[in-house]
Structures are given as structure tokens and as C-alpha cells.
Amino acid sequence: MKYHVVLVTAPNHRVSEKLSKGLVNQKLAACVNCIPSVTSRYWWKGKVETSREELLVIKTVKSKLTLLIKWIKVNHPYKVCEVLVLPITGGNRPYLSWIDQSLNSRQK
């Protein structure tokens, strides 16, 4: 699969903005949707935790995934940050072409 959606949670709006702007500016993502105020419930250090977070929905291509994941890990405040990669199996062809155009390294 060429196109992918990457899901990442952030602890607050400041981190969400930093990550989304950085990913787009670095041409690692064509688009990042920031969804505020999601409730996350998870196991951490032997107990169930509940946190308010923001969810980033990142659109990219396979060739950018390794660098994208590395960049998130360096710039994310969590020791173990959520980075889930989901393949896009179809969609609006003009939108998918726009992802390619947006991530073209020759484009400024």
C-alpha cells in the first residue's frame, strides 16, 4: 500500500501543534488533523490510567514512514508514544494524488 494514515496521541494542544506543524513543514505528512479532547484509557505500569489527549490523524506515503516515525519519537514527550500505521486501501483518487503532490520533495 502506498498511502497510509498514522494515528498519534498527544498530551495537550501545545504538543499537538508542534507535532502537526513539524510533520507538514518537514514534508513527512501531507495533512494532519488534530482532534481535541479524546479520552484515552490504558494500562500503564500495572494499573489502568485515564488521560485527556489530542489525536493526530496523519496522511502520508510509505516512503516517508521510517523518517516520520523517527521524527515523532524524537519530538514527542512520551517515553512510549503511540504511533499506529494503517494502510489506505482506497479513496478519492484526486485526494490521493494531492498527497503525492504535497510530499513531492521538489515542491516548495
C-alpha positions as CSV (number, residue, x, y, z in Angstrom):
1,M,0.0,0.0,0.0
2,K,1.4,3.4,-1.0
3,Y,-0.8,5.7,1.2
4,H,-1.1,5.5,4.9
5,V,-2.8,7.0,7.9
6,V,-0.8,7.3,11.1
7,L,-2.5,7.8,14.4
8,V,-0.6,9.5,17.2
9,T,-1.9,10.8,20.6
10,A,-0.5,13.9,22.2
11,P,-0.9,15.1,25.8
12,N,-2.1,18.6,25.0
13,H,-2.8,21.2,22.3
14,R,0.8,22.6,22.5
15,V,2.3,19.3,21.7
16,S,-0.3,18.5,19.0
17,E,0.5,21.8,17.3
18,K,4.3,21.2,17.5
19,L,4.0,17.8,16.0
20,S,1.4,18.6,13.3
21,K,3.3,21.7,12.1
22,G,6.7,19.9,12.2
23,L,5.4,16.9,10.2
24,V,3.9,19.1,7.5
25,N,6.8,21.5,7.3
26,Q,9.3,18.6,7.1
27,K,7.2,17.1,4.2
28,L,6.7,13.9,6.2
29,A,2.9,14.4,6.1
30,A,0.6,16.0,3.5
31,C,-2.1,16.7,6.1
32,V,-2.5,16.3,9.9
33,N,-6.0,16.5,11.5
34,C,-5.8,17.4,15.2
35,I,-8.8,16.1,17.1
36,P,-9.1,17.7,20.5
37,S,-10.3,16.2,23.7
38,V,-10.2,12.5,23.4
39,T,-10.3,10.3,26.4
40,S,-7.7,7.5,26.5
41,R,-7.9,4.6,28.9
42,Y,-4.9,2.2,29.0
43,W,-2.7,0.0,31.1
44,W,0.5,1.8,32.3
45,K,2.9,0.4,35.0
46,G,0.5,-2.2,36.2
47,K,-2.7,-0.1,36.6
48,V,-5.4,1.4,34.4
49,E,-4.9,5.1,33.6
50,T,-7.2,7.6,32.1
51,S,-6.0,10.7,30.2
52,R,-7.3,13.6,28.2
53,E,-5.4,13.8,25.0
54,E,-5.5,15.0,21.4
55,L,-5.5,12.6,18.5
56,L,-3.5,13.3,15.4
57,V,-4.6,11.7,12.1
58,I,-1.7,11.9,9.7
59,K,-1.8,11.3,6.0
60,T,1.4,10.2,4.3
61,V,3.0,7.8,1.9
62,K,5.0,4.6,2.6
63,S,8.3,6.1,1.5
64,K,8.1,8.7,4.4
65,L,7.1,6.3,7.2
66,T,10.5,5.5,8.6
67,L,11.5,9.1,8.8
68,L,8.1,10.2,10.1
69,I,8.1,7.6,12.9
70,K,11.7,8.6,13.9
71,W,10.8,12.3,13.9
72,I,7.8,11.7,16.1
73,K,9.8,9.7,18.6
74,V,12.4,12.4,18.8
75,N,9.8,15.2,19.2
76,H,7.2,13.6,21.3
77,P,7.3,14.0,25.1
78,Y,6.0,10.5,26.0
79,K,8.6,7.8,26.7
80,V,6.4,5.3,24.8
81,C,4.3,7.3,22.3
82,E,1.5,5.9,20.2
83,V,2.3,5.6,16.5
84,L,0.0,3.3,14.6
85,V,0.3,3.0,10.8
86,L,-2.8,2.0,8.9
87,P,-2.8,1.3,5.1
88,I,-5.2,3.2,2.9
89,T,-6.8,0.7,0.6
90,G,-8.7,3.2,-1.5
91,G,-10.2,6.6,-1.6
92,N,-10.8,9.7,-3.7
93,R,-8.2,9.5,-6.5
94,P,-7.7,13.3,-6.7
95,Y,-7.1,13.5,-2.9
96,L,-4.6,10.6,-3.1
97,S,-2.8,12.4,-5.9
98,W,-2.8,15.6,-3.8
99,I,-1.0,13.7,-1.1
100,D,1.7,12.8,-3.7
101,Q,2.0,16.4,-4.9
102,S,2.2,17.7,-1.3
103,L,5.0,15.4,-0.4
104,N,7.0,15.8,-3.6
105,S,10.4,16.9,-2.3
106,R,10.9,19.2,-5.3
107,Q,7.9,21.2,-4.4
108,K,8.5,24.2,-2.1
